[in-house]
């Protein structure tokens, strides 16, 4: 093998290794979106990533919401090793001392839509998690009160799921009067 061939193979191997290398923070892959740092946690690492962020000064949970990608036709860019799932839980945190925000995106399977609760880290997550459960059907394990918060307790289904039967309840409107 010539020196040129060996050097070319070595350069190619380094390029592949660089591409495969993923920048990690708190054990989660790091990305960027609209100027914010985005961490991509798995369901298994979600609680650990959030615990480490809390210990690092991210002491306020700004928001927690969910997304249903059932009918999304576009391509979602996720770091290597992460598989796009139907649901995504998005958690936004802020560190007031460093004036820094992070967003944690976690893919949640439609087959088992369960993710750990953040209630023990941020008690203010209680209603946010209940709302995600109520609207999307995502269960937060070890949550102190996983009950509906917006819909009546006897409501069937989760209204923000893309497969929810919109308009299934017929509504009878009054006829418009002809007088004007």
C-alpha positions in Angstrom: 0.0 0.0 0.0 1.4 3.4 -1.0 1.8 6.3 1.4 -0.8 8.2 -0.5 -3.4 5.4 -0.2 -2.7 5.0 3.5 -3.0 8.7 4.1 -6.3 8.9 2.2 -7.7 5.9 4.1 -6.6 7.5 7.4 -8.2 10.9 6.5 -11.4 9.1 5.5 -11.5 7.2 8.8 -11.0 10.5 10.7 -13.8 12.1 8.8 -16.2 9.2 9.5 -15.1 9.3 13.2 -15.7 13.1 13.4 -19.2 12.7 11.8 -20.0 9.9 14.2 -18.8 11.8 17.3 -21.7 13.5 19.1 -21.2 16.4 21.4 -22.7 15.4 24.8 -23.9 17.5 27.7 -25.3 15.8 30.8 -25.1 12.6 28.8 -27.4 13.8 26.0 -26.6 14.7 22.4 -26.4 18.5 21.9 -27.9 20.4 19.0 -29.0 24.0 18.3 -32.3 25.5 17.3 -33.1 29.2 16.9 -30.1 30.2 19.0 -31.0 27.8 21.9 -29.1 24.8 23.0 -31.2 21.6 22.5 -30.4 18.4 24.3 -31.7 15.1 22.9 -32.4 12.7 25.7 -33.9 9.2 25.5 -36.8 8.2 27.7 -34.2 6.1 29.7 -31.8 9.0 30.3 -34.5 11.8 30.5 -34.6 12.0 34.3 -30.8 11.8 34.7 -30.3 14.6 32.1 -32.8 16.8 33.9 -31.3 16.0 37.3 -27.8 17.0 36.1 -29.2 20.2 34.5 -30.9 21.1 37.8 -27.6 20.5 39.7 -25.8 22.7 37.1 -28.1 25.7 37.9 -31.1 25.2 35.7 -33.4 25.8 38.6 -36.5 26.9 36.7 -38.7 24.8 34.5 -40.2 27.2 32.0 -42.4 24.9 30.0 -43.1 21.3 29.3 -45.2 20.3 26.3 -45.7 17.5 23.8 -45.8 17.2 20.0 -47.6 14.5 18.0 -45.7 13.9 14.7 -48.3 11.4 13.3 -49.1 13.4 10.2 -45.8 15.3 9.9 -44.4 14.7 6.4 -41.1 16.6 6.8 -37.8 15.2 7.9 -36.9 15.6 11.5 -33.2 16.0 12.2 -32.1 14.0 15.3 -28.6 13.2 16.3 -27.2 9.8 15.4 -28.6 6.9 17.3 -32.0 8.5 18.0 -35.0 7.2 16.2 -37.9 9.6 15.5 -41.0 8.5 17.4 -44.6 9.6 17.1 -44.5 11.8 20.2 -41.9 14.2 21.5 -41.8 15.7 25.0 -40.2 19.1 25.0 -38.9 20.5 28.3 -37.5 24.1 28.6 -35.2 25.1 31.4 -33.5 28.3 32.4 -30.4 29.2 34.4 -30.9 32.7 35.7 -27.3 33.1 37.0 -25.8 32.4 33.6 -28.7 33.7 31.6 -28.9 30.5 29.7 -31.7 28.4 28.4 -31.8 24.8 27.3 -34.5 22.7 25.7 -34.6 19.0 26.2 -36.3 17.0 23.4 -37.3 13.4 24.2 -38.7 10.9 21.7 -41.6 8.9 23.2 -43.0 5.8 21.6 -46.7 5.6 20.6 -46.7 1.9 21.8 -45.7 2.9 25.3 -46.2 6.7 25.8 -44.6 6.9 29.2 -41.8 9.1 30.5 -40.5 9.8 34.0 -42.1 12.7 35.9 -40.1 15.7 36.8 -42.3 16.5 39.9 -39.5 15.7 42.4 -37.1 18.1 40.6 -39.6 20.9 39.8 -42.9 20.6 41.7 -44.3 23.2 39.2 -44.2 20.5 36.6 -47.4 18.9 38.1 -50.0 20.7 35.9 -47.8 20.8 32.8 -47.4 17.0 32.9 -51.1 16.6 33.6 -51.9 18.7 30.6 -49.6 16.7 28.3 -51.3 13.5 29.7 -54.8 15.0 29.2 -54.2 16.3 25.7 -51.8 13.7 24.3 -52.1 10.6 26.5 -48.5 10.6 27.5 -48.1 9.2 31.1 -45.6 10.6 33.5 -44.3 7.7 35.7 -44.3 8.5 39.5 -46.4 11.6 39.1 -48.4 12.2 42.3 -51.8 12.8 40.5 -51.9 11.6 36.9 -55.5 12.7 36.3 -57.1 15.0 33.7 -56.7 18.7 34.2 -58.6 20.3 31.3 -61.1 17.7 30.1 -63.8 16.1 32.2 -62.7 12.9 34.0 -65.1 10.8 31.9 -63.8 12.2 28.5 -62.7 9.5 26.1 -59.6 10.1 24.1 -56.9 12.9 24.0 -57.9 15.9 21.9 -54.5 17.0 20.6 -53.6 13.7 19.1 -53.5 13.9 15.3 -55.8 10.8 15.1 -58.4 12.2 17.4 -61.8 12.1 15.8 -62.5 15.8 15.3 -66.1 16.6 14.5 -67.4 13.2 15.5 -70.0 14.8 17.7 -72.7 16.3 15.6 -73.6 19.9 16.5 -77.1 21.2 15.7 -77.1 24.9 14.9 -80.1 27.1 14.8 -81.3 28.0 11.4 -80.4 31.5 10.3 -83.3 33.9 10.1 -84.0 35.3 6.7 -84.7 38.7 8.1 -82.0 41.3 7.7 
